[in-house]
Amino acid sequence: MAKTYRRRVGDRKDGRLLRSLPAFSKFTPYIMPTRNDACNYYEDSFEVSAVDRRLRALRVAGYKGIGLLHFQIAAYIRLVSMLPGLNRFVVGRRIYAHNDITVVMTVKRSLAVDATETTIKVHFEPTDTIFDVYRKMNEKIEEVKASDEGSDTENTAEVFGRLPRALLRLAIQLLRVMDYFGWIPESLTEVSPFHGSLVITDLGSLRIKPVFHHIYNFGTFPVFIAFGAKRHSYELDRHGNMVDRKLIDVKFTLDERTVDGHYYAQALQGWAYLFQHPEIVEAPPTHVVEDVY
């Protein structure tokens, strides 16, 4: 969003109302009022050979632990810089553009079965590179792992969890009404694991295949990405020779009310292109496309 933009009546604290969309786009949230009504599911496999080579070089250069998670977040950020409609969301039957790119993921404090887990929320700009992602993610993850106390998200949930069931149900209903009109305070949306641009989960770290994960009817998330462990696939190349390809499977859950199928297709083609040219996310974009007004 341009820094010169001034908030107008109808905007939210976490996004601006898109007023120039076609009439049918504005009409769609009334036909599909919830995200579960509007979910599109897409899965694909991406060759990671080029990404692996580049990540190994970066680890040798001193970026300890940089991996596929950092790359895919950086890839998503780069796509938003070119296709800003990916960062829209629907609340209150209106379509908004997020003010920034907010990524949420769940983090276990260790790999023990009984280890506690929490969510982290990290804010990015469309100009961020994989090095910005690496720094911001690591700072947040280390902050969580180093603390014996709960995160702000956990502490807020603990406060709500102490309420009697009737009051808790009433409180959640009140939050839904406040969210509908954009009245939830920033202090609450900041700790909410339901407000942001993207939820991403690395199931490869658990050595399992990815799942199609739902996106929540509460909050603002338009996209959920899950990816699994690396696997090998033996295939014939165009010359008839057997080749060993290293792949990861990625599954996307997408809110179709924000953009149309052609727009998502462009984004998914761009996702595949970045897997073949991972060096692109190491430098800032030369130009950032702004969403419509």
C-alpha positions, -999 to 999 in steps of 0.1 A, spaced: 0 0 0 13 35 -8 26 53 22 7 84 12 -27 66 16 -49 81 43 -73 59 61 -109 65 51 -143 56 65 -149 19 59 -113 9 63 -102 -14 91 -71 -11 113 -56 -41 96 -67 -33 60 -82 -9 36 -115 -14 18 -113 -20 -19 -139 3 -34 -132 0 -72 -137 -38 -75 -162 -50 -102 -198 -54 -90 -197 -92 -92 -167 -93 -69 -185 -72 -43 -216 -95 -47 -198 -128 -42 -193 -125 -3 -231 -123 0 -234 -156 -19 -206 -173 0 -205 -156 34 -179 -178 51 -145 -190 40 -155 -226 42 -181 -218 16 -155 -204 -7 -125 -227 -3 -106 -238 -34 -81 -267 -29 -50 -271 -51 -21 -295 -48 11 -298 -68 47 -312 -66 77 -290 -71 112 -300 -79 136 -287 -52 170 -294 -67 177 -258 -75 164 -246 -42 184 -272 -23 216 -262 -40 210 -225 -33 201 -232 4 232 -253 9 253 -224 -4 236 -200 19 242 -223 49 279 -225 40 279 -187 38 267 -185 74 229 -187 73 227 -216 97 194 -235 94 180 -216 65 156 -240 47 125 -246 26 103 -228 51 122 -196 48 123 -200 10 86 -205 6 77 -176 28 100 -154 8 85 -168 -24 50 -159 -12 61 -124 -3 76 -120 -38 44 -131 -54 24 -106 -33 48 -78 -45 37 -87 -81 2 -100 -75 -12 -80 -45 -46 -95 -48 -32 -126 -30 -31 -104 2 -68 -95 2 -93 -108 27 -130 -109 32 -147 -98 65 -182 -85 70 -190 -93 33 -165 -68 22 -131 -72 5 -101 -55 19 -63 -53 12 -40 -62 41 -18 -34 53 12 -57 54 21 -94 49 15 -112 81 26 -149 84 14 -172 112 28 -206 120 27 -231 148 60 -238 166 68 -266 190 93 -257 217 110 -291 211 103 -323 191 92 -342 221 57 -357 218 46 -339 250 63 -306 242 41 -275 242 34 -255 211 25 -220 203 19 -198 174 41 -170 161 31 -141 140 57 -122 119 51 -91 98 68 -86 64 69 -60 37 66 -67 -1 102 -57 -5 116 -83 20 140 -109 8 148 -144 20 174 -128 43 148 -106 59 126 -137 63 154 -156 79 162 -129 103 126 -120 114 116 -157 117 146 -167 137 142 -138 160 106 -147 167 113 -184 170 142 -180 194 122 -156 215 95 -183 219 119 -212 225 139 -192 251 109 -183 272 94 -206 298 64 -184 299 35 -185 275 34 -162 245 10 -133 243 -13 -155 222 -13 -183 249 -18 -158 277 -48 -142 260 -63 -177 254 -57 -185 290 -76 -155 301 -106 -164 279 -103 -200 289 -110 -192 325 -144 -178 317 -175 -200 324 -187 -216 292 -217 -193 288 -196 -162 292 -169 -176 269 -195 -183 242 -209 -148 246 -174 -133 244 -166 -152 212 -199 -140 197 -191 -105 207 -157 -108 190 -173 -121 158 -196 -90 157 -167 -67 165 -146 -83 137 -175 -80 113 -174 -42 117 -136 -40 122 -139 -29 158 -115 -54 174 -86 -35 190 -52 -39 174 -39 -53 207 -62 -83 202 -57 -88 165 -19 -87 171 -21 -118 194 -48 -135 174 -37 -166 154 -67 -160 131 -58 -126 117 -31 -123 90 -22 -130 54 -9 -165 54 -8 -196 76 20 -220 66 29 -254 81 60 -275 75 48 -311 79 81 -322 63 97 -316 97 73 -344 110 82 -366 81 46 -368 68 27 -358 37 9 -324 37 -28 -321 44 -55 -298 30 -60 -276 60 -92 -255 64 -90 -217 67 -109 -202 96 -142 -185 93 -131 -162 121 -104 -137 113 -88 -126 80 -67 -154 65 -73 -160 28 -45 -187 23 -33 -218 41 -2 -236 27 10 -270 39 41 -288 26 55 -322 33 88 -340 34 111 -342 4 107 -373 -17 123 -389 -47 106 -396 -80 122 -416 -108 110 -403 -142 119 -404 -179 133 -371 -193 126 -360 -228 154 -381 -242 140 -413 -226 167 -414 -198 157 -423 -162 163 -394 -139 160 -390 -101 139 -359 -92 137 -346 -57 102 -332 -50 81 -317 -23 43 -318 -23 25 -286 -15 -12 -281 -8 -30 -248 -9 -63 -238 5 -75 -206 -11 -104 -182 -5 -118 -177 -40 -138 -146 -31 -106 -124 -31 -95 -130 -67 -106 -152 -97 -92 -185 -109 -70 -168 -136 -53 -147 -109 -46 -177 -87 -33 -196 -118 -8 -168 -124 3 -170 -88 8 -208 -88 28 -206 -121 49 -179 -104 54 -202 -74 67 -230 -97 90 -205 -115 106 -194 -82 114 -230 -74 134 -231 -106 150 -197 -100 154 -194 -62 181 -167 -64 153 -142 -73 141 -140 -37 176 -130 -25 173 -94 -38 144 -70 -33 119 -66 -62 127 -37 -86 90 -27 -85 61 -34 -61 26 -35 -76 -1 -18 -54 -35 -33 -51 -65 -14 -65 -83 13 -46 
